[in-house]
Amino acid sequence: MLHWLSDPFEADMVLRALVAGVIAACLCSLVGCWGLLRRNVFLGEAMTHGMLPGVAIAALLGVSLMAGGLIAALVMA
């Protein structure tokens, strides 16, 4: 009766996306609570804006976007 609800989760790609989303949600909630307790509510926004130039430069150079973001985050920190 509820096959329309469970059918999308039979594909491996959807299951991987669901697991990645759950992991990201758990990690983001922990970082968000940590920032709130330390009264650094704009920490997440500052980190993403600091990583954006590294990701953009990595995309222009054709290298890994993750590496560009990581290098930019380390430089920013």
Secondary structure as GFF3:
##gff-version 3
##sequence-region A 1 77
A	DSSP	alpha_helix	3	6	.	.	.	ID=ss1
A	DSSP	three_ten_helix	7	10	.	.	.	ID=ss2
A	DSSP	alpha_helix	12	37	.	.	.	ID=ss3
A	DSSP	alpha_helix	43	61	.	.	.	ID=ss4
A	DSSP	alpha_helix	65	76	.	.	.	ID=ss5
###
